[in-house]
Amino acid sequence: MKYVGLQSQIWKNNTNSIVLLALFPLVLYALTWVFLYFMGSGEEYDPVSIANHSFISLFPWVTAGVLTWFLIAWASHSSMIMNATGSRPLQRTENKRVYNLVENLCISAGMKMPKVNVIEDDSLNAFASGINNKSYTVSLSRGIINKLDDRELEGVIAHELTHIRNRDVRLLIISIIFVGIFAFLAEMFFRSMVYGGGGRKGKNGGAMLLGLALAIVGYLLSMIFRFAISRKREYLADAGAAEMTKNPLALASALRKVSQDARIEAVKRQDVAQMFIENPSEKKKSVSLVSLFATHPPIEKRIRILEQF
């Protein structure tokens, strides 16, 4: 696969990501309408008219609920990520080498320097997080700091800085939040069916079952959208790192080493794992259907593209 140029890749990936991101609320509203349609299908009047009228009435409430969930998740994501990964601030006096690499890359790219965190794990991995200049952070495992040479580590840091520069971290947080909404709805309907007593029978039982089925559909679709966004942004971050360092082969070499030992023991949550340069909990499979649910493109493919950059 031959690389077609950074600006073309940026335009293509950003366009595709915007389309995918727009699909999240569209799926939520569409499934809400489908739920209302089936709930009114046994009525005397036209179920389409009933669904349209009910949807118009519910639209502001659904939107308000989603916005409330979104704002709470948005505000608390940084502490959640730190707790999930066990990362802590890396002081400049503790490792001047890392700080010099980050600082030099930020100066060359015209970026404000982010915070630098370390994960006390001997495996090789890294990720970027944050929603603004005050919270942007590059987190590196102890293993990736110690086992990569300066050029390889510079490539990894440039990859994460590109995620920050391109606002990828914001995009992934938004997609994770929408997945969480569908997961919450599915759990709510399931618990209502299991613990709802009489609600398991009759019309109420049917409503709970329909709601559960639609929430699961929404969850699966949102997962596919989220993973597609994540895969596209990884290619773009690799390209940005190659442009920033002028050394794509160094990043390719770093990715080879990362692929040998990327598992961070502290990371148990899949939504956090997808933020790393290589998903530390994902098992690579060649089956095309399974690949829809992969958060990262095959690392071998990323290396081949970098080698042809």
C-alpha positions as CSV (number, residue, x, y, z in Angstrom):
1,M,0.0,0.0,0.0
2,K,1.7,3.2,-1.2
3,Y,1.3,6.3,0.9
4,V,-0.5,9.1,-1.0
5,G,0.7,12.2,0.8
6,L,0.1,13.8,4.2
7,Q,-2.4,16.5,3.2
8,S,-4.5,14.1,1.1
9,Q,-4.5,11.7,4.0
10,I,-5.5,14.4,6.5
11,W,-8.4,15.6,4.3
12,K,-9.6,12.0,3.7
13,N,-9.4,10.9,7.3
14,N,-10.9,14.1,8.8
15,T,-13.9,13.9,6.3
16,N,-14.5,10.2,7.1
17,S,-14.2,10.9,10.9
18,I,-16.8,13.7,10.7
19,V,-19.2,11.5,8.8
20,L,-18.7,8.7,11.3
21,L,-19.1,11.0,14.3
22,A,-22.3,12.4,12.9
23,L,-23.7,8.9,12.8
24,F,-23.7,8.6,16.6
25,P,-26.6,11.0,17.3
26,L,-28.4,10.0,14.1
27,V,-28.5,6.3,15.3
28,L,-29.7,7.4,18.7
29,Y,-32.6,9.5,17.3
30,A,-33.4,6.8,14.6
31,L,-33.7,4.1,17.2
32,T,-35.8,6.3,19.4
33,W,-38.2,6.8,16.5
34,V,-38.3,3.0,15.8
35,F,-39.1,2.3,19.4
36,L,-42.0,4.8,19.3
37,Y,-43.2,3.3,16.0
38,F,-43.4,-0.2,17.3
39,M,-45.0,0.9,20.5
40,G,-47.8,2.6,18.5
41,S,-48.2,-0.1,15.9
42,G,-51.2,-1.6,17.7
43,E,-53.1,1.6,18.0
44,E,-56.2,2.7,16.0
45,Y,-54.3,5.5,14.3
46,D,-51.5,5.6,11.8
47,P,-48.3,4.3,13.8
48,V,-46.1,6.6,11.6
49,S,-48.1,9.7,12.7
50,I,-48.1,8.6,16.3
51,A,-44.3,8.0,16.2
52,N,-43.7,11.4,14.6
53,H,-45.8,13.2,17.1
54,S,-44.2,11.4,20.1
55,F,-40.7,11.8,18.7
56,I,-41.2,15.6,18.4
57,S,-42.4,15.7,22.0
58,L,-39.5,13.6,23.2
59,F,-36.8,15.2,21.1
60,P,-35.8,18.0,23.6
61,W,-35.8,15.5,26.5
62,V,-33.6,13.0,24.7
63,T,-31.3,15.8,23.7
64,A,-31.1,17.2,27.2
65,G,-30.4,13.8,28.7
66,V,-27.6,13.1,26.2
67,L,-26.1,16.5,26.8
68,T,-26.1,16.1,30.6
69,W,-24.5,12.6,30.3
70,F,-22.0,14.1,27.8
71,L,-20.9,17.0,30.0
72,I,-20.5,14.8,33.1
73,A,-18.4,12.3,31.2
74,W,-16.4,15.1,29.5
75,A,-15.5,16.7,32.8
76,S,-14.4,13.5,34.5
77,H,-12.5,11.7,31.8
78,S,-9.0,12.8,32.8
79,S,-9.1,11.4,36.3
80,M,-10.8,8.3,35.0
81,I,-8.0,7.7,32.5
82,M,-5.2,8.3,35.1
83,N,-6.9,5.9,37.5
84,A,-7.4,3.3,34.8
85,T,-3.8,3.4,33.6
86,G,-1.9,4.0,36.9
87,S,-0.1,6.9,35.2
88,R,1.6,9.7,37.2
89,P,3.4,12.9,36.4
90,L,7.0,12.5,35.2
91,Q,9.2,15.3,36.6
92,R,11.7,17.0,34.4
93,T,14.5,16.3,37.0
94,E,13.5,12.6,36.9
95,N,14.1,12.2,33.1
96,K,15.6,15.2,31.2
97,R,16.0,13.0,28.1
98,V,12.2,12.6,27.7
99,Y,11.5,16.2,28.4
100,N,14.1,17.4,25.9
101,L,12.6,15.2,23.2
102,V,9.0,16.4,23.9
103,E,10.1,20.0,24.1
104,N,12.1,20.0,20.9
105,L,9.3,18.4,19.0
106,C,6.8,20.9,20.3
107,I,9.0,23.8,19.3
108,S,9.5,22.5,15.8
109,A,5.7,21.9,15.5
110,G,4.7,25.3,17.1
111,M,2.8,23.5,19.8
112,K,2.4,24.2,23.5
113,M,4.2,21.5,25.5
114,P,1.8,19.0,27.1
115,K,2.2,17.4,30.4
116,V,4.3,14.2,30.5
117,N,3.2,11.2,32.5
118,V,4.8,7.8,33.1
119,I,3.2,4.4,33.6
120,E,5.4,2.2,35.8
121,D,5.2,-0.9,33.5
122,D,8.1,-2.6,31.7
123,S,6.0,-3.1,28.6
124,L,6.3,-0.8,25.6
125,N,3.3,1.6,25.0
126,A,2.2,5.2,25.0
127,F,-0.9,7.3,24.6
128,A,-2.1,10.9,24.5
129,S,-5.1,12.3,26.4
130,G,-6.8,15.6,27.3
131,I,-9.4,18.0,26.0
132,N,-7.5,21.4,26.0
133,N,-4.1,22.9,26.5
134,K,-4.4,22.7,30.3
135,S,-5.1,18.9,30.2
136,Y,-3.2,17.6,27.2
137,T,-0.9,14.8,28.3
138,V,1.6,12.4,26.7
139,S,1.9,9.2,28.8
140,L,4.8,6.8,28.3
141,S,5.4,3.5,29.8
142,R,8.7,2.9,31.7
143,G,9.5,0.2,29.2
144,I,9.1,2.3,26.2
145,I,11.4,5.0,27.7
146,N,14.1,2.5,28.6
147,K,14.0,0.2,25.6
148,L,13.8,2.6,22.7
149,D,16.7,4.7,21.4
150,D,16.3,8.5,21.0
151,R,15.1,8.4,17.4
152,E,12.6,5.6,18.0
153,L,11.3,7.4,21.2
154,E,11.1,10.6,19.3
155,G,8.9,8.9,16.7
156,V,6.5,7.6,19.3
157,I,6.3,11.0,21.1
158,A,5.7,12.7,17.7
159,H,2.8,10.2,17.0
160,E,1.2,11.2,20.3
161,L,1.7,14.9,19.7
162,T,0.0,14.5,16.3
163,H,-3.0,13.0,18.1
164,I,-3.1,16.2,20.3
165,R,-2.5,18.6,17.4
166,N,-5.2,16.9,15.3
167,R,-7.6,16.9,18.3
168,D,-7.9,13.1,18.0
169,V,-8.1,12.7,21.7
170,R,-11.3,14.9,21.8
171,L,-12.8,12.8,18.9
172,L,-12.1,9.5,20.7
173,I,-13.6,10.8,24.0
174,I,-16.8,11.9,22.2
175,S,-17.1,8.4,20.5
176,I,-16.4,6.7,23.9
177,I,-19.1,8.7,25.5
178,F,-21.7,7.8,22.9
179,V,-20.9,4.1,23.2
180,G,-21.4,4.5,27.0
181,I,-24.8,6.0,26.4
182,F,-26.0,2.9,24.5
183,A,-24.3,0.6,27.0
184,F,-26.2,2.3,29.8
185,L,-29.5,2.1,28.0
186,A,-29.0,-1.6,27.3
187,E,-28.2,-2.3,31.0
188,M,-31.2,-0.2,32.1
189,F,-33.6,-2.2,29.9
190,F,-32.0,-5.5,30.9
191,R,-32.3,-4.7,34.7
192,S,-35.9,-3.5,34.2
193,M,-36.7,-6.9,32.6
194,V,-34.9,-9.0,35.2
195,Y,-35.9,-7.0,38.4
196,G,-39.0,-5.3,37.1
197,G,-41.4,-8.0,38.4
198,G,-44.7,-7.7,36.5
199,G,-43.1,-5.5,33.9
200,R,-41.8,-8.6,32.3
201,K,-45.3,-9.5,30.9
202,G,-47.8,-7.8,28.7
203,K,-47.2,-4.5,27.0
204,N,-44.6,-3.3,29.5
205,G,-42.6,-6.5,29.1
206,G,-42.8,-6.0,25.3
207,A,-41.6,-2.4,25.6
208,M,-38.6,-3.5,27.8
209,L,-37.7,-6.3,25.3
210,L,-37.9,-3.9,22.4
211,G,-35.9,-1.3,24.2
212,L,-33.2,-3.8,25.0
213,A,-33.0,-5.1,21.5
214,L,-32.7,-1.6,20.0
215,A,-30.2,-0.5,22.6
216,I,-28.0,-3.5,21.8
217,V,-28.3,-2.6,18.1
218,G,-27.3,0.9,18.9
219,Y,-24.4,-0.3,21.0
220,L,-23.0,-2.6,18.3
221,L,-23.3,0.2,15.6
222,S,-21.7,2.8,17.9
223,M,-18.8,0.3,18.6
224,I,-18.2,-0.2,14.9
225,F,-18.2,3.6,14.4
226,R,-15.9,4.2,17.3
227,F,-13.4,1.6,16.1
228,A,-13.5,2.9,12.6
229,I,-12.6,6.4,13.9
230,S,-9.8,5.0,16.0
231,R,-8.2,3.0,13.1
232,K,-8.3,6.0,10.7
233,R,-6.7,8.4,13.3
234,E,-3.8,5.9,13.9
235,Y,-2.8,6.1,10.2
236,L,-3.0,9.9,10.3
237,A,-0.9,10.1,13.6
238,D,1.8,7.9,12.0
239,A,1.9,10.2,9.0
240,G,2.1,13.3,11.2
241,A,5.0,11.7,13.2
242,A,6.8,11.0,10.0
243,E,6.4,14.6,8.9
244,M,7.4,16.0,12.3
245,T,10.6,13.9,12.7
246,K,11.5,13.5,9.0
247,N,12.3,9.9,10.0
248,P,9.4,7.5,9.3
249,L,11.8,4.5,9.6
250,A,12.5,5.3,13.2
251,L,8.8,5.1,14.0
252,A,8.5,1.9,12.0
253,S,11.3,0.4,14.1
254,A,9.7,1.6,17.3
255,L,6.4,0.0,16.3
256,R,8.2,-3.3,15.7
257,K,9.5,-3.3,19.2
258,V,6.1,-2.2,20.6
259,S,4.4,-5.1,18.9
260,Q,6.5,-7.6,20.8
261,D,5.4,-6.4,24.2
262,A,2.6,-3.9,24.3
263,R,0.5,-5.2,27.2
264,I,0.1,-2.8,30.1
265,E,-1.0,-4.9,33.0
266,A,-2.9,-2.0,34.8
267,V,-5.2,-1.4,31.8
268,K,-8.4,-3.4,32.0
269,R,-10.9,-1.1,30.3
270,Q,-11.3,-1.5,26.5
271,D,-12.3,2.2,26.1
272,V,-9.0,3.3,27.7
273,A,-6.9,0.6,25.9
274,Q,-7.9,2.0,22.5
275,M,-6.1,5.3,23.2
276,F,-2.6,3.6,23.2
277,I,-0.3,3.6,20.2
278,E,-1.0,-0.1,20.2
279,N,-4.0,-1.6,22.0
280,P,-2.5,-3.5,24.9
281,S,-5.5,-5.9,25.3
282,E,-6.4,-6.5,21.7
283,K,-5.7,-9.9,20.1
284,K,-5.0,-9.6,16.4
285,K,-7.2,-11.7,14.1
286,S,-7.4,-11.8,10.3
287,V,-11.1,-12.5,10.0
288,S,-12.6,-9.5,8.3
289,L,-15.8,-9.4,10.4
290,V,-13.8,-9.4,13.6
291,S,-11.6,-6.7,12.2
292,L,-14.6,-4.3,12.3
293,F,-14.3,-4.4,16.1
294,A,-10.5,-3.7,16.1
295,T,-9.5,-0.4,17.6
296,H,-6.2,-0.3,15.7
297,P,-5.2,-1.2,12.1
298,P,-2.7,-4.1,11.9
299,I,0.7,-2.9,13.1
300,E,2.4,-4.7,10.3
301,K,0.4,-2.7,7.8
302,R,1.3,0.6,9.6
303,I,5.0,-0.4,9.4
304,R,4.8,-1.2,5.7
305,I,3.2,2.3,5.0
306,L,5.9,4.0,7.0
307,E,8.6,2.2,5.1
308,Q,7.1,3.4,1.8
309,F,6.6,7.0,3.1
